[in-house]
Amino acid sequence: MNRSIVKPSIRIHIWITFKIFNIVGLHGTHAKGVCGNQDKYQSRFLGENKSIIAAAYWYPSGLQVGKLTKNKVEDPTNSSGGGGIDCEDSSSPLIEKNVIIDNEANWGVGIEAFKSSPKIIHNVISGNIVNVSGGGIIILNSDSEISYNTIASNSAKNGGGMHIEFGTPVIYGNIVSANMSSNICGGIRCWGTDAHIVNNMITDNSAVNGAGIMCQESSSPNITNNMVSANSAVDYGGGLEGWNNSSAEVINTILWNNGAPEGSEGRLEMQCTLSISYFDVDGGKSSVFVVPGSTLNWGPVMINANPLSIALLSLASASPLQ
């Protein structure tokens, strides 16, 4: 008897809570909107097909898992971080199939993850504007999974599409396109991270420096099976840039039709090491500018051919491109 009485009560409470959120929003510590900074908002399904006028916020004080799915999170103005969705302090929500658009904040305006491990999959993150870093997504000291998202037309001072700082996140199968930075990196910015960046399309992003992928401050990412194309930098590093003791290994990736006055496809500075193999590089080795003190390791099976015609080439049987 007790169990049959409690279940409807819980369901009604959740439904009423979300009707309130959708109508008026709720203020969290940092983000506005759906707020998870109390136990009662943790470890449960948080609804779908909602139009949330603000943001979702996970800040656990006990339980640590939430789920936000199939929502539209739009147009809050947030003076700190996580203008769209903010995940902090060991939270691990599933953020799936949402449209996260037109948010504003100082950093991490679409989604912010700080010391947390959200699973961010199949979302559209677009049109978000940030004053500092991470226009679409910012990951800070977090081991997150970011897969199969479209991260497009976001803007920031640094890291227009994504800013990854420390941690070892997996960034897999995303489209990172048409993001803008007024300073460093329009696409994916790596800062002191060992991120795995695999099977992404990173195209048409723009920045002053490091338009496609930027590796800096002792970053050591693994960059495999990506298309980095048509990114443009005002000064240098159109496709990929390494800076300040970073060491990137790049395998089976296409760097093509990127642009910059110096290092159209890549640039290395301040004791950086870039090791590349099984690669298609527009312009070959000469398109990667190496400032003295840095090292470019030019590996086996390097191609300089339009990717549209690579199928006409004969590859070695051992090549990962097979």
C-alpha positions, 0 to 999 in steps of 0.5 A: 500500500505504501509503495502504491501511494508514494509513486504517484506523489513523486511523479506529480511533484516532478511534473509540477516542478518542470511546468514551473521551470518552463514558465518562469525559470529558476535561479541557480548559483551560477546558471539560470533556469533548471537548477540542480544544486539540491538533492531533489534535482539529482539522479533522475530523469529531467524531462524532454521536449521542453522549451526551457527559458534559461539553463540547466544546472547540476551541482550535487550535494549527494546524488550525482547523476541527472538526465536532460534530453530533447529540450530547447535551452535558449537565451539566458544572460548569465554573468558567470559561466554555463549560460546554457548548461552547467555541470559541476563538482563530480556530477555526471548527467547525460545531456542528449538530443537538446538544442542549446542556442543563443545563450550568453555568459562569460565562459562556457556559454553552451555547456560548462563542465567543471570537475565533472563527467557529463556525457554530451551526445547528439546535441545541437549547440549553436549561436552562443556568445561568450566573453572569454572562453568556450563559446559552444562547450568548455571542459575544465578538469573533466573527463567528459564524453562529447560525441556526435554533436553539431557545434556551430556558429558560436563565438568567443574570445578564445575557443569559439567552438570548444575550450578543453582545459586539463582532464582527458575528455573524449571528443568523438564524431562531432561537427565543429563548424563556422565558430569564431574567435576574436583571439585564439582558436575558432574550433577546438582549443586544448589547454594542458589536456590529454584529450582524445580528438577522434573522427571529427569534422572541424571546418570553416572556423575562424580566429586570429591565431590557431583557427582549427585546433590549438594545442597550448600550455603543455597539451598532449592530445591524441588527434586521429581520423579528423578532417580539418579543412577551410579554417582561416586565421588572420595571423598564423596557424590556419589548420593546427597550431602548437604553442608552449611545450605542447606535444601532439600526435596526429594520425590519419587526418586531413589538413586541407584548404586552411588559410593563414599568412604564416603556417596555412596548415600548421604552425609550431612555436615555443618548444612544441613537438608535432608528430604526424603520420598517414596524413594528407596535408595541403601543400605538404611539409612547407605549409607547416611553419616551425619556429626554431626550438620546436620540432616537426616529426614528418612520419610515413605515408604523407600525402599532398592531394585533394581529398576528393581524389584520394580514392585514386591513389594506391596506399600501402597495405599497412596504412590506417587510411585503408 
